[in-house]
């Protein structure tokens, strides 16, 4: 029973909205900086959210932390840029079909 309480987090609607806002901002900024055409609102949110996980993992490994919403957006932005760079490398390695 104790394990079930640890796994289930108390996530409110406000928390999910903040995740979406941070993902959108980080994904949009990363697509602009990486000189892409953008991925649309949903794509930018997904890139930003996945980038937040990547950036958070890297920041945690380096012993860095974020303070406040600006720090969170910066870490998510860095992770989103890394994600876009990896996606571009992978997509270029596969030959395109005509």
N, CA, C and O atoms as CSV, one atom per row, in Angstrom:
chain,resi,resn,atom,element,x,y,z
A,1,UNK,N,N,0.813,-1.184,0.000
A,1,UNK,CA,C,0.000,0.000,0.000
A,1,UNK,C,C,0.862,1.256,0.000
A,1,UNK,O,O,0.508,2.246,-0.640
A,2,UNK,N,N,1.981,1.230,0.704
A,2,UNK,CA,C,2.849,2.409,0.773
A,2,UNK,C,C,3.458,2.702,-0.592
A,2,UNK,O,O,3.632,3.864,-0.958
A,3,UNK,N,N,3.783,1.656,-1.344
A,3,UNK,CA,C,4.354,1.853,-2.670
A,3,UNK,C,C,3.361,2.529,-3.602
A,3,UNK,O,O,3.748,3.375,-4.408
A,4,UNK,N,N,2.102,2.173,-3.504
A,4,UNK,CA,C,1.075,2.793,-4.345
A,4,UNK,C,C,0.956,4.276,-4.042
A,4,UNK,O,O,0.709,5.071,-4.949
A,5,UNK,N,N,1.125,4.659,-2.804
A,5,UNK,CA,C,1.061,6.075,-2.445
A,5,UNK,C,C,2.257,6.842,-2.993
A,5,UNK,O,O,2.136,8.028,-3.300
A,6,UNK,N,N,3.404,6.190,-3.121
A,6,UNK,CA,C,4.589,6.855,-3.660
A,6,UNK,C,C,4.492,7.036,-5.169
A,6,UNK,O,O,4.984,8.028,-5.707
A,7,UNK,N,N,3.870,6.097,-5.847
A,7,UNK,CA,C,3.798,6.132,-7.296
A,7,UNK,C,C,2.811,7.175,-7.783
A,7,UNK,O,O,3.084,7.875,-8.758
A,8,UNK,N,N,1.681,7.289,-7.129
A,8,UNK,CA,C,0.638,8.212,-7.550
A,8,UNK,C,C,0.939,9.590,-6.981
A,8,UNK,O,O,0.976,9.772,-5.764
A,9,UNK,N,N,1.152,10.550,-7.858
A,9,UNK,CA,C,1.437,11.919,-7.430
A,9,UNK,C,C,0.149,12.729,-7.431
A,9,UNK,O,O,-0.786,12.448,-8.182
A,10,UNK,N,N,0.126,13.717,-6.592
A,10,UNK,CA,C,-1.027,14.612,-6.521
A,10,UNK,C,C,-0.842,15.696,-7.579
A,10,UNK,O,O,-0.164,16.696,-7.341
A,11,UNK,N,N,-1.439,15.497,-8.731
A,11,UNK,CA,C,-1.307,16.422,-9.853
A,11,UNK,C,C,-2.628,17.154,-10.022
A,11,UNK,O,O,-3.673,16.543,-10.248
A,12,UNK,N,N,-2.561,18.463,-9.909
A,12,UNK,CA,C,-3.771,19.259,-10.060
A,12,UNK,C,C,-3.859,19.792,-11.495
A,12,UNK,O,O,-2.910,19.687,-12.272
A,13,UNK,N,N,-4.993,20.352,-11.819
A,13,UNK,CA,C,-5.191,20.940,-13.142
A,13,UNK,C,C,-4.234,22.109,-13.343
A,13,UNK,O,O,-3.715,22.306,-14.441
A,14,UNK,N,N,-4.002,22.874,-12.299
A,14,UNK,CA,C,-3.083,24.009,-12.388
A,14,UNK,C,C,-1.671,23.543,-12.722
A,14,UNK,O,O,-0.980,24.185,-13.513
A,15,UNK,N,N,-1.238,22.436,-12.131
A,15,UNK,CA,C,0.088,21.893,-12.414
A,15,UNK,C,C,0.206,21.474,-13.871
A,15,UNK,O,O,1.215,21.750,-14.519
A,16,UNK,N,N,-0.811,20.816,-14.383
A,16,UNK,CA,C,-0.795,20.385,-15.784
A,16,UNK,C,C,-0.770,21.598,-16.711
A,16,UNK,O,O,-0.069,21.589,-17.724
A,17,UNK,N,N,-1.517,22.625,-16.379
A,17,UNK,CA,C,-1.518,23.845,-17.201
A,17,UNK,C,C,-0.134,24.470,-17.206
A,17,UNK,O,O,0.333,24.907,-18.258
A,18,UNK,N,N,0.542,24.526,-16.049
A,18,UNK,CA,C,1.897,25.076,-16.000
A,18,UNK,C,C,2.860,24.239,-16.825
A,18,UNK,O,O,3.732,24.786,-17.500
A,19,UNK,N,N,2.715,22.909,-16.781
A,19,UNK,CA,C,3.561,22.045,-17.608
A,19,UNK,C,C,3.367,22.379,-19.082
A,19,UNK,O,O,4.335,22.482,-19.835
A,20,UNK,N,N,2.116,22.548,-19.487
A,20,UNK,CA,C,1.831,22.856,-20.894
A,20,UNK,C,C,2.392,24.225,-21.288
A,20,UNK,O,O,2.921,24.384,-22.388
A,21,UNK,N,N,2.278,25.200,-20.407
A,21,UNK,CA,C,2.806,26.542,-20.700
A,21,UNK,C,C,4.322,26.498,-20.817
A,21,UNK,O,O,4.883,27.053,-21.762
A,22,UNK,N,N,4.991,25.850,-19.873
A,22,UNK,CA,C,6.451,25.738,-19.926
A,22,UNK,C,C,6.867,24.980,-21.182
A,22,UNK,O,O,7.815,25.384,-21.856
A,23,UNK,N,N,6.179,23.896,-21.507
A,23,UNK,CA,C,6.490,23.131,-22.713
A,23,UNK,C,C,6.314,23.945,-23.973
A,23,UNK,O,O,7.139,23.871,-24.884
A,24,UNK,N,N,5.244,24.723,-24.034
A,24,UNK,CA,C,4.998,25.549,-25.213
A,24,UNK,C,C,6.070,26.618,-25.371
A,24,UNK,O,O,6.593,26.812,-26.468
A,25,UNK,N,N,6.398,27.306,-24.295
A,25,UNK,CA,C,7.407,28.365,-24.373
A,25,UNK,C,C,8.768,27.787,-24.732
A,25,UNK,O,O,9.439,28.300,-25.627
A,26,UNK,N,N,9.185,26.729,-24.048
A,26,UNK,CA,C,10.491,26.125,-24.310
A,26,UNK,C,C,10.561,25.546,-25.720
A,26,UNK,O,O,11.565,25.721,-26.410
A,27,UNK,N,N,9.506,24.859,-26.153
A,27,UNK,CA,C,9.495,24.272,-27.497
A,27,UNK,C,C,9.513,25.327,-28.583
A,27,UNK,O,O,10.216,25.179,-29.583
A,28,UNK,N,N,8.738,26.403,-28.397
A,28,UNK,CA,C,8.720,27.483,-29.384
A,28,UNK,C,C,10.079,28.175,-29.466
A,28,UNK,O,O,10.596,28.401,-30.560
A,29,UNK,N,N,10.656,28.510,-28.315
A,29,UNK,CA,C,11.957,29.168,-28.312
A,29,UNK,C,C,13.035,28.282,-28.935
A,29,UNK,O,O,13.888,28.765,-29.680
A,30,UNK,N,N,12.994,26.990,-28.628
A,30,UNK,CA,C,13.980,26.069,-29.192
A,30,UNK,C,C,13.823,25.956,-30.702
A,30,UNK,O,O,14.820,25.903,-31.422
A,31,UNK,N,N,12.589,25.919,-31.194
A,31,UNK,CA,C,12.396,25.810,-32.644
A,31,UNK,C,C,12.839,27.084,-33.353
A,31,UNK,O,O,13.299,27.024,-34.494
A,32,UNK,N,N,12.709,28.236,-32.698
A,32,UNK,CA,C,13.175,29.496,-33.291
A,32,UNK,C,C,14.704,29.552,-33.287
A,32,UNK,O,O,15.319,29.906,-34.293
A,33,UNK,N,N,15.310,29.203,-32.155
A,33,UNK,CA,C,16.766,29.268,-32.044
A,33,UNK,C,C,17.441,28.235,-32.938
A,33,UNK,O,O,18.497,28.505,-33.511
A,34,UNK,N,N,16.852,27.077,-33.059
A,34,UNK,CA,C,17.437,26.022,-33.889
A,34,UNK,C,C,17.095,26.215,-35.369
A,34,UNK,O,O,17.381,25.344,-36.191
A,35,UNK,N,N,16.493,27.336,-35.702
A,35,UNK,CA,C,16.158,27.734,-37.068
A,35,UNK,C,C,15.284,26.727,-37.790
A,35,UNK,O,O,15.526,26.371,-38.943
A,36,UNK,N,N,14.283,26.288,-37.094
A,36,UNK,CA,C,13.307,25.404,-37.701
A,36,UNK,C,C,12.042,26.178,-37.975
A,36,UNK,O,O,11.889,27.319,-37.537
A,37,UNK,N,N,11.152,25.567,-38.687
A,37,UNK,CA,C,9.898,26.215,-38.987
A,37,UNK,C,C,8.892,26.097,-37.869
A,37,UNK,O,O,7.772,26.597,-37.979
A,38,UNK,N,N,9.278,25.443,-36.798
A,38,UNK,CA,C,8.334,25.212,-35.713
A,38,UNK,C,C,7.565,23.933,-35.973
A,38,UNK,O,O,7.575,23.407,-37.086
A,39,UNK,N,N,6.915,23.445,-34.965
A,39,UNK,CA,C,6.195,22.186,-35.066
A,39,UNK,C,C,4.713,22.362,-34.793
A,39,UNK,O,O,3.991,21.379,-34.627
A,40,UNK,N,N,4.256,23.591,-34.745
A,40,UNK,CA,C,2.870,23.849,-34.389
A,40,UNK,C,C,2.725,23.864,-32.878
A,40,UNK,O,O,3.673,23.549,-32.159
A,41,UNK,N,N,1.570,24.220,-32.402
A,41,UNK,CA,C,1.376,24.351,-30.955
A,41,UNK,C,C,1.562,23.017,-30.251
A,41,UNK,O,O,2.281,22.942,-29.254
A,42,UNK,N,N,0.933,21.976,-30.746
A,42,UNK,CA,C,1.033,20.667,-30.093
A,42,UNK,C,C,2.457,20.132,-30.180
A,42,UNK,O,O,2.984,19.599,-29.204
A,43,UNK,N,N,3.073,20.271,-31.335
A,43,UNK,CA,C,4.452,19.805,-31.509
A,43,UNK,C,C,5.421,20.546,-30.618
A,43,UNK,O,O,6.316,19.938,-30.031
A,44,UNK,N,N,5.251,21.873,-30.508
A,44,UNK,CA,C,6.121,22.656,-29.638
A,44,UNK,C,C,5.942,22.258,-28.173
A,44,UNK,O,O,6.916,22.208,-27.423
A,45,UNK,N,N,4.714,21.976,-27.765
A,45,UNK,CA,C,4.472,21.539,-26.391
A,45,UNK,C,C,5.162,20.200,-26.137
A,45,UNK,O,O,5.803,20.015,-25.103
A,46,UNK,N,N,5.029,19.276,-27.075
A,46,UNK,CA,C,5.655,17.962,-26.907
A,46,UNK,C,C,7.170,18.088,-26.869
A,46,UNK,O,O,7.822,17.487,-26.014
A,47,UNK,N,N,7.740,18.870,-27.795
A,47,UNK,CA,C,9.192,19.082,-27.802
A,47,UNK,C,C,9.638,19.732,-26.499
A,47,UNK,O,O,10.666,19.353,-25.938
A,48,UNK,N,N,8.876,20.705,-26.016
A,48,UNK,CA,C,9.220,21.374,-24.770
A,48,UNK,C,C,9.126,20.463,-23.564
A,48,UNK,O,O,9.984,20.513,-22.683
A,49,UNK,N,N,8.094,19.631,-23.510
A,49,UNK,CA,C,7.938,18.719,-22.378
A,49,UNK,C,C,9.016,17.640,-22.370
A,49,UNK,O,O,9.591,17.342,-21.322
A,50,UNK,N,N,9.290,17.056,-23.528
A,50,UNK,CA,C,10.359,16.056,-23.604
A,50,UNK,C,C,11.700,16.732,-23.328
A,50,UNK,O,O,12.565,16.162,-22.663
A,51,UNK,N,N,11.866,17.944,-23.842
A,51,UNK,CA,C,13.082,18.706,-23.564
A,51,UNK,C,C,13.245,19.011,-22.090
A,51,UNK,O,O,14.367,19.041,-21.585
A,52,UNK,N,N,12.146,19.239,-21.394
A,52,UNK,CA,C,12.210,19.485,-19.954
A,52,UNK,C,C,12.741,18.258,-19.219
A,52,UNK,O,O,13.521,18.385,-18.275
A,53,UNK,N,N,12.320,17.076,-19.649
A,53,UNK,CA,C,12.840,15.863,-19.032
A,53,UNK,C,C,14.330,15.698,-19.325
A,53,UNK,O,O,15.107,15.360,-18.432
A,54,UNK,N,N,14.725,15.936,-20.570
A,54,UNK,CA,C,16.136,15.822,-20.944
A,54,UNK,C,C,16.971,16.862,-20.192
A,54,UNK,O,O,18.002,16.534,-19.606
A,55,UNK,N,N,16.522,18.105,-20.214
A,55,UNK,CA,C,17.243,19.170,-19.524
A,55,UNK,C,C,17.298,18.939,-18.026
A,55,UNK,O,O,18.327,19.183,-17.396
A,56,UNK,N,N,16.204,18.472,-17.453
A,56,UNK,CA,C,16.174,18.174,-16.029
A,56,UNK,C,C,17.130,17.060,-15.654
A,56,UNK,O,O,17.796,17.124,-14.621
A,57,UNK,N,N,17.199,16.035,-16.499
A,57,UNK,CA,C,18.117,14.934,-16.253
A,57,UNK,C,C,19.565,15.422,-16.302
A,57,UNK,O,O,20.370,15.088,-15.433
A,58,UNK,N,N,19.888,16.213,-17.321
A,58,UNK,CA,C,21.253,16.728,-17.463
A,58,UNK,C,C,21.593,17.681,-16.316
A,58,UNK,O,O,22.682,17.600,-15.747
A,59,UNK,N,N,20.673,18.580,-15.975
A,59,UNK,CA,C,20.918,19.522,-14.882
A,59,UNK,C,C,21.105,18.780,-13.555
A,59,UNK,O,O,21.950,19.151,-12.741
A,60,UNK,N,N,20.318,17.743,-13.350
A,60,UNK,CA,C,20.442,16.943,-12.132
A,60,UNK,C,C,21.789,16.232,-12.092
A,60,UNK,O,O,22.423,16.161,-11.039
A,61,UNK,N,N,22.232,15.704,-13.238
A,61,UNK,CA,C,23.513,15.010,-13.306
A,61,UNK,C,C,24.675,15.968,-13.038
A,61,UNK,O,O,25.695,15.566,-12.477
A,62,UNK,N,N,24.522,17.228,-13.437
A,62,UNK,CA,C,25.566,18.225,-13.207
A,62,UNK,C,C,25.453,18.890,-11.849
A,62,UNK,O,O,26.311,19.690,-11.477
A,63,UNK,N,N,24.417,18.574,-11.113
A,63,UNK,CA,C,24.225,19.157,-9.795
A,63,UNK,C,C,23.626,20.548,-9.830
A,63,UNK,O,O,23.724,21.293,-8.855
A,64,UNK,N,N,23.009,20.903,-10.938
A,64,UNK,CA,C,22.374,22.211,-11.069
A,64,UNK,C,C,20.894,22.095,-10.749
A,64,UNK,O,O,20.282,21.046,-10.951
A,65,UNK,N,N,20.342,23.152,-10.262
A,65,UNK,CA,C,18.916,23.174,-9.976
A,65,UNK,C,C,18.286,24.403,-10.605
A,65,UNK,O,O,18.984,25.339,-10.992
A,66,UNK,N,N,16.995,24.396,-10.702
A,66,UNK,CA,C,16.300,25.557,-11.246
A,66,UNK,C,C,15.514,26.215,-10.133
A,66,UNK,O,O,14.977,25.553,-9.245
A,67,UNK,N,N,15.463,27.519,-10.203
A,67,UNK,CA,C,14.672,28.231,-9.206
A,67,UNK,C,C,13.608,29.041,-9.927
A,67,UNK,O,O,13.918,29.946,-10.703
A,68,UNK,N,N,12.378,28.715,-9.668
A,68,UNK,CA,C,11.278,29.467,-10.239
A,68,UNK,C,C,10.953,29.057,-11.653
A,68,UNK,O,O,11.543,28.130,-12.208
A,69,UNK,N,N,10.010,29.762,-12.217
A,69,UNK,CA,C,9.504,29.437,-13.548
A,69,UNK,C,C,10.529,29.747,-14.634
A,69,UNK,O,O,10.619,29.017,-15.620
A,70,UNK,N,N,11.302,30.820,-14.468
A,70,UNK,CA,C,12.307,31.187,-15.474
A,70,UNK,C,C,13.395,30.126,-15.548
A,70,UNK,O,O,13.806,29.740,-16.643
A,71,UNK,N,N,13.865,29.651,-14.410
A,71,UNK,CA,C,14.868,28.588,-14.396
A,71,UNK,C,C,14.355,27.311,-15.021
A,71,UNK,O,O,15.089,26.614,-15.723
A,72,UNK,N,N,13.096,27.002,-14.768
A,72,UNK,CA,C,12.482,25.813,-15.351
A,72,UNK,C,C,12.390,25.943,-16.865
A,72,UNK,O,O,12.670,24.988,-17.589
A,73,UNK,N,N,12.002,27.114,-17.345
A,73,UNK,CA,C,11.914,27.330,-18.791
A,73,UNK,C,C,13.290,27.249,-19.431
A,73,UNK,O,O,13.425,26.698,-20.524
A,74,UNK,N,N,14.310,27.783,-18.781
A,74,UNK,CA,C,15.664,27.738,-19.338
A,74,UNK,C,C,16.158,26.306,-19.448
A,74,UNK,O,O,16.726,25.925,-20.471
A,75,UNK,N,N,15.950,25.511,-18.416
A,75,UNK,CA,C,16.375,24.109,-18.456
A,75,UNK,C,C,15.578,23.340,-19.507
A,75,UNK,O,O,16.147,22.518,-20.225
A,76,UNK,N,N,14.280,23.589,-19.609
A,76,UNK,CA,C,13.456,22.930,-20.626
A,76,UNK,C,C,13.888,23.368,-22.023
A,76,UNK,O,O,13.910,22.554,-22.945
A,77,UNK,N,N,14.231,24.641,-22.186
A,77,UNK,CA,C,14.704,25.168,-23.467
A,77,UNK,C,C,15.996,24.475,-23.897
A,77,UNK,O,O,16.126,24.068,-25.052
A,78,UNK,N,N,16.941,24.342,-22.985
A,78,UNK,CA,C,18.207,23.674,-23.304
A,78,UNK,C,C,17.955,22.222,-23.693
A,78,UNK,O,O,18.525,21.732,-24.668
A,79,UNK,N,N,17.112,21.541,-22.944
A,79,UNK,CA,C,16.774,20.162,-23.279
A,79,UNK,C,C,16.056,20.044,-24.611
A,79,UNK,O,O,16.294,19.092,-25.355
A,80,UNK,N,N,15.173,21.003,-24.932
A,80,UNK,CA,C,14.459,20.984,-26.206
A,80,UNK,C,C,15.425,21.214,-27.368
A,80,UNK,O,O,15.274,20.600,-28.425
A,81,UNK,N,N,16.411,22.088,-27.185
A,81,UNK,CA,C,17.424,22.300,-28.230
A,81,UNK,C,C,18.220,21.023,-28.464
A,81,UNK,O,O,18.510,20.669,-29.607
A,82,UNK,N,N,18.571,20.334,-27.385
A,82,UNK,CA,C,19.291,19.064,-27.518
A,82,UNK,C,C,18.420,18.043,-28.239
A,82,UNK,O,O,18.910,17.312,-29.099
A,83,UNK,N,N,17.142,17.985,-27.900
A,83,UNK,CA,C,16.226,17.053,-28.559
A,83,UNK,C,C,16.112,17.345,-30.049
A,83,UNK,O,O,16.156,16.421,-30.860
A,84,UNK,N,N,15.966,18.600,-30.419
A,84,UNK,CA,C,15.857,18.961,-31.838
A,84,UNK,C,C,17.135,18.598,-32.578
A,84,UNK,O,O,17.076,18.093,-33.700
A,85,UNK,N,N,18.288,18.845,-31.969
A,85,UNK,CA,C,19.563,18.494,-32.605
A,85,UNK,C,C,19.666,16.984,-32.816
A,85,UNK,O,O,20.120,16.535,-33.869
A,86,UNK,N,N,19.250,16.203,-31.826
A,86,UNK,CA,C,19.281,14.739,-31.962
A,86,UNK,C,C,18.314,14.284,-33.047
A,86,UNK,O,O,18.653,13.416,-33.852
A,87,UNK,N,N,17.115,14.859,-33.077
A,87,UNK,CA,C,16.142,14.485,-34.105
A,87,UNK,C,C,16.657,14.804,-35.503
A,87,UNK,O,O,16.440,14.030,-36.435
A,88,UNK,N,N,17.329,15.926,-35.655
A,88,UNK,CA,C,17.887,16.277,-36.968
A,88,UNK,C,C,19.002,15.332,-37.368
A,88,UNK,O,O,19.100,14.958,-38.537
A,89,UNK,N,N,19.846,14.938,-36.426
A,89,UNK,CA,C,20.909,13.992,-36.737
A,89,UNK,C,C,20.350,12.645,-37.154
A,89,UNK,O,O,20.834,12.034,-38.107
A,90,UNK,N,N,19.329,12.180,-36.442
A,90,UNK,CA,C,18.731,10.882,-36.751
A,90,UNK,C,C,18.004,10.928,-38.089
A,90,UNK,O,O,18.094,9.985,-38.875
A,91,UNK,N,N,17.286,12.017,-38.354
A,91,UNK,CA,C,16.520,12.087,-39.600
A,91,UNK,C,C,17.428,12.226,-40.814
A,91,UNK,O,O,17.047,11.811,-41.908
A,92,UNK,N,N,18.596,12.788,-40.655
A,92,UNK,CA,C,19.534,12.903,-41.788
A,92,UNK,C,C,20.257,11.592,-42.068
A,92,UNK,O,O,20.729,11.374,-43.184
A,93,UNK,N,N,20.349,10.718,-41.072
A,93,UNK,CA,C,21.069,9.482,-41.273
A,93,UNK,C,C,20.255,8.458,-42.066
A,93,UNK,O,O,20.821,7.517,-42.624
A,94,UNK,N,N,18.941,8.632,-42.119
A,94,UNK,CA,C,18.104,7.726,-42.882
A,94,UNK,C,C,17.883,8.296,-44.281
A,94,UNK,O,O,17.571,9.478,-44.427
A,95,UNK,N,N,18.046,7.458,-45.316
A,95,UNK,CA,C,17.777,7.969,-46.672
A,95,UNK,C,C,16.297,8.229,-46.876
A,95,UNK,O,O,15.451,7.482,-46.382
A,96,UNK,N,N,15.995,9.268,-47.589
A,96,UNK,CA,C,14.599,9.615,-47.858
A,96,UNK,C,C,14.107,8.867,-49.092
A,96,UNK,O,O,14.844,8.673,-50.059
A,97,UNK,N,N,12.854,8.456,-49.032
A,97,UNK,CA,C,12.245,7.759,-50.169
A,97,UNK,C,C,11.539,8.767,-51.049
A,97,UNK,O,O,11.013,9.771,-50.569
A,98,UNK,N,N,11.532,8.498,-52.306
A,98,UNK,CA,C,10.845,9.362,-53.253
A,98,UNK,C,C,9.484,8.831,-53.591
A,98,UNK,O,O,8.763,9.440,-54.380
